[in-house]
Amino acid sequence: MEIHALKISFTEQDVNALARNKLPKDSPVEKLEVRLAPEGATVKGVYPMFVNVNFEAQWELGVRDGKLSARLASLRAMGMPGNIFKSALMKIIAEAAKKNDGVTVEDDTILADLDKMLAEDGISAGTHLKSVVCQAGLIVIEAGSG
């Protein structure tokens, strides 16, 4: 299958349902919530360590080399800037990404190859991802060869 033109939108509710569905069963993250705004996606949750750590991560969404990209723009943990947790968070994400063909982590950026991810579900497609735009409560994705 080759996608020639596609424009699809996902509501905040869609994204939250997808995030909960795709979160690994053994993930310790609790109370996961995604909010969408023009700046990108804000992911909030609780990560149990010695104590429960409330976190909030701001992700800038886009397209890089035909892949969906999410760059960690900022991180707050326990109400404070989370620079000391940033590398730990990216390491956790990189480990989880190893379980998903098509998802890689480079520095502070997650890259998702939608074609490979669709192939895992038995769908052979050339998506030709073009753009990802965040709006209040909505993500709009455009793809296609035209």
Backbone hydrogen bonds, N-H to C=O, Kabsch-Sander energy under -0.5 kcal/mol:
donor,donor_aa,acceptor,acceptor_aa,energy
3,I,126,G,-2.3
4,H,2,E,-0.6
6,L,143,A,-2.2
8,I,141,I,-2.7
10,F,139,I,-2.7
12,E,137,G,-1.6
15,V,11,T,-2.5
16,N,12,E,-2.4
17,A,13,Q,-2.2
18,L,14,D,-2.5
19,A,15,V,-2.7
20,R,16,N,-2.4
21,N,17,A,-2.1
22,K,18,L,-2.5
23,L,19,A,-1.4
27,S,24,P,-2.1
30,E,46,V,-3.0
33,E,44,K,-2.4
35,R,42,T,-2.7
37,A,40,G,-2.2
40,G,37,A,-2.0
41,A,59,W,-2.2
42,T,35,R,-3.1
43,V,41,A,-0.6
43,V,57,A,-2.9
44,K,33,E,-3.1
44,K,42,T,-0.5
45,G,55,F,-1.8
46,V,30,E,-2.7
47,Y,53,V,-2.8
49,M,51,V,-2.3
53,V,47,Y,-2.1
54,N,52,N,-0.7
55,F,45,G,-2.7
56,E,76,R,-2.5
57,A,43,V,-2.9
58,Q,74,S,-2.7
59,W,41,A,-3.1
59,W,57,A,-0.6
60,E,71,R,-2.7
61,L,59,W,-0.6
62,G,69,S,-2.1
64,R,67,K,-2.7
67,K,64,R,-1.7
68,L,112,A,-2.3
69,S,62,G,-2.9
70,A,110,I,-2.1
71,R,60,E,-2.6
72,L,108,D,-3.1
73,A,58,Q,-2.6
73,A,71,R,-1.0
74,S,58,Q,-1.4
76,R,56,E,-2.6
77,A,80,M,-2.7
78,M,54,N,-3.3
80,M,77,A,-1.9
82,G,75,L,-4.0
85,F,82,G,-1.2
86,K,82,G,-1.3
87,S,83,N,-0.6
89,L,85,F,-2.9
90,M,86,K,-2.6
91,K,87,S,-1.9
92,I,88,A,-2.2
93,I,89,L,-2.5
94,A,90,M,-2.5
95,E,91,K,-2.2
96,A,92,I,-2.1
97,A,93,I,-2.5
98,K,94,A,-1.2
99,K,96,A,-1.4
100,N,97,A,-2.0
101,D,99,K,-0.5
103,V,100,N,-1.9
104,T,102,G,-0.5
104,T,111,L,-2.6
106,E,109,T,-2.9
109,T,106,E,-2.1
110,I,70,A,-2.7
111,L,104,T,-3.0
112,A,68,L,-2.8
113,D,102,G,-3.4
113,D,111,L,-0.5
114,L,112,A,-1.1
117,M,113,D,-2.2
118,L,114,L,-2.6
119,A,115,D,-1.9
120,E,116,K,-1.4
121,D,117,M,-0.6
121,D,118,L,-1.1
122,G,119,A,-2.0
123,I,118,L,-2.3
124,S,122,G,-0.6
125,A,123,I,-0.7
126,G,1,M,-1.4
127,T,125,A,-0.6
129,L,66,G,-0.5
130,K,142,E,-3.0
131,S,142,E,-1.8
133,V,140,V,-2.7
135,Q,138,L,-3.2
137,G,36,L,-1.9
137,G,135,Q,-0.6
138,L,135,Q,-1.5
139,I,10,F,-2.3
140,V,133,V,-2.8
141,I,8,I,-3.2
142,E,131,S,-2.6
143,A,6,L,-2.5
144,G,127,T,-0.9
144,G,128,H,-1.5
145,S,3,I,-0.8
146,G,4,H,-1.5
